[in-house]
Amino acid sequence: MTTKAIFLDVDGTIMQDGHYIPASAVAAIRTARARGHLVFLSTGRGMAEIQGELKEIGFDGAVSNGGAFASVGDEIVAGTLFSPAEVARLRGYLARLGIHSYFQSYDQLFASEGLAEMMAAKLEGTAIPMKVFHDPADFDDAQMAKLVFVTDDRDAAERALSELAAEFAVVGGTIPVAFWASGEVAPRGVHKGAAILALLAHLGIDPADAIGIGDNWNDAEMFEVCGTSIAMGNAAPAVQALADQVTTAIDDDGVYNAFVRNGLI
């Protein structure tokens, strides 16, 4: 049996609406690992957000922070950070636009002033869990890997994505809260695909033996580098068109069905 390296997005792929994980996905992941395959997360989340029942599923490592880090077990095998000057540029730029944001280090989240209160108001009465932000006193501008912004002003979000694209890697609309406009900003050259290639090289695995499963635009580069790319049935049609295969939706055993189709379980 050829060992496959499987890369799974989180939101919209393993986890729905920020809290629900289908039991079939958990069973598929654990069975594939028991059969000798390697299963990695491939997510925009930082390690601070890979906790609880998600972490307890059991993985061989992660591509996290949208590709800023790649880890095998607890070992970081690749990492890219903003420079302090870039952090200052982003903070100032979004403050001038009046857009809330949070920075991600490898394992911490740091919110702009007022973001936590805005999120709490938005999420009140929903099942979506509130993000846990860290003490601003612990913020280190030399350890930031990614920035996420959220706003109710879609025009401002589009302007930010357009204007920041000249200096940074940007992708829009990845936060699973439908009534916000959002975007992710990373150092240029950072994306899931680059981190996956670094991780595979570290392990000596041919990219042809890699399988990537996702549902959003920040999965595009993952689809490009993996020998087999699979879009979720709940992905937008344009995202599905980027993949080799389309499985069923997350709430219709999408991950499980993809594993069965590809002989992983």
N, C-alpha and C positions, 0 to 999 in steps of 0.2 A: 504493500500500500504506500502510495506517495503521500507524505505529510503535506497537508494544505495549511496555509496561513490565512485565516479568515478575519476580515476587518469589518466591524459593525458600528455604524453610526448609532447614536443614542436616541435623541428626540425625533419621533416620527418613525423610528425603526425598531428599537427595543422598547422604548418608553413612549406612552401616549399621554398627551396633555400634562407632561411634567410629573406624572405620579403612577400611572398604570402600566405594569409590565405583564404581558400575556404569559400565562404559565407554560404555554407551548414553546415560547422563545427560550425560557429558562431551561426546559427539558432538552431542547435542541442543542443549546450551547454546552451543557454538561455532558450530553451523550457524545457530541463530536470530540470534546476534549478527552473523554474516556477512551475513545477510539484512536487517540494519538495525534489528532489535529491540534493546531495552535489557534486560539481565538483571542483576538485583541479588540479593544474598543477603538473607535476612530471617531473622535467627537470634538466639537467646539468647546466642550466643557473643560474646565481645569480640574485638577485632582480634588479640590475642595468640594466639587459638585459630583464626584464619583464616590458616593457614600451609601450607607444603608443597604436596602435590598438590591440596589444596582450592583454595588461592590460585592455583595454576598453571593451573587450568581457564580463568580469565579472566572477570572480571565488570566491569560498569560502575560498581559502587559497592556499598554495603551499608546495610541497616538492621541494626544490631548491638546487642549488650547488651540484647536483648529490646525494643528500640525507644527506648533512651536516646539513641542516636545515629543520624543518617542522613547518609550521605556519598555524594558523586558523585566518582569517582576518589579522589584524596587529600584532597578538600575536605569538611570537615564542614559540612553545611548546617543541621543542627538538633541540639541536645544538651540533656539535662536531667540534673542531678546531685543526689545527696543533699546536704543541708546537713551540716556537721560534727556538729551536735547529733543529727541522725538517724543518722549513722554510729555515734556513741557509744551511742545508744539501742539500736540493733540488736546491736552487739557485746555489750553488757551483757546484753541479754535472752537471746540464744542461749547465752551462757556460763552463765547461771543455769539454763537447761534442759539443759545438757550436750550441746548440738548443735554439731557441727563446721560450719564455713562458709568461704566465700571471697568476698572483694569483687573486683569488676571495675572497673577504670578503663577508659578508651578502649582501651588497648593493654597492660594489665598485669593480673596476677592475684595476690592476696594472701591466703594461707591462714591460718586460725586455727591455733594451736599444736597440733601432733600430727596435723593433717589429712593432711599428705603421707605420713606413716608409715602411717596407717590406709588410705589409698588404695593405697599400694604393696602392702600385705598383701592387700587385697581383689582387686587386679588380677593378682596373681602367678599365672602359669599361663594367663592369658587373652590374647586378641589385642588387647584394648582398650588404647590408649596411655595412659600416665600423663600427667597435666597437668603443665605446667611452671610453677611458682610463682616469683614475683619476691622480691627481697630485702626483708624487712620494713622495713629502714631507708629504703626508697624510698616507703613508704606515706604518702600525703597525703590526709587526711580531707576535703579540699575538692575532690578529683578523683574520688570514687567514684560510680559510676553504677548499680550493681546488686550484689545479694548473692545467693549461692546457698548453700543449706544441704543437708547430707546427713546421714542418721542411720539406724541400724538400728531405732530406736524409732518405729514408725509412729504411735503415739498422740501422742508428743511432736511429730511433724511436723504432724499434724492440728491440735494445739493451737496451734502456732506460726502456721500459716496462718490459723486462725480469729482469733486475737488480734491479729495484725499487720494484718489486713485493714481495721481501722478507720482506720489511719494511712497505709497503703502500698498499692501495687498488688501483689497476690500471685497466684501460680499454682503448682499442685503437680504433681509427677510428671513433670518434663520431662528429667531427667538419664538418659541411656541406660545405666544400670546397674541391672538389674531387682531386685537384692536390697537396694537402698537405698531408703528413703523420701527424697524430696527436695522442694525448693521454691525458687522464685525470688521475690525481693523487690525492688521498684523504687519510685522516687518515685511518688506518686499521679498518675494521668494518663498514666503512661508505659506504652505497649504498642506492638506492631508497627504497628497501624492508624494511630495518631497520627503516627508517624514516616514511614510511607508517604505519608500525605496531605501532610506537610511537604515531602517529597522531590518528589512529583509537582507541587506548587505551584511549587517552585523550577525545575522543568524545563518548566512550562507544559503538562503532560500531563493530560488528563481522566481522573479515576479510572475512568470507563467503559472506558478503554483499558488498564487494569491487570489483570494476571492474578496471583493468589496461589496457591501450591501448598504444602501443609503436611500435618502428620500429628498435631498435638498441640493441647492446650488453649491454649497460648500463641500459636496461629495463629488463634484465633477472631476477634479484632479485625481481623486481616489479611483474613480472609474477608469481614468486614462491609464494608470500604471498597473492595475490588477489584471491578471490574465483573464479573469471572469468578473464582470461587473453586473450587479443586480440592483434594479430600482424597485422600491416598494410600490404596491398598488395604489397607495395613497399619495404618491409623489405627483407633482404636476406633470402633465403630458410632455412638456419640453425637457424635464429632467429624465423621465422615462426613456425618451428618445436617445439619451446619451449612453444608455446601458445596453449590455448584450442580452440581458433577460429582464423580464418584469415579473415579480412574484405577486401574491395577493397582498391585501392591505394589512396593516399592523394588527387590526382587530379581527382579521380573518386568517390568523396563523401564518402571516407572511414570512417571518424568519424561518419557522419550522418547515414550511413548504419549500422554501429555497434550499434549505439543507437537504431535504429529501430528494429534490430534483437533481442536485449535484452530487449525490452519493456520499454525503458527509455523515449521515446517520442511517 
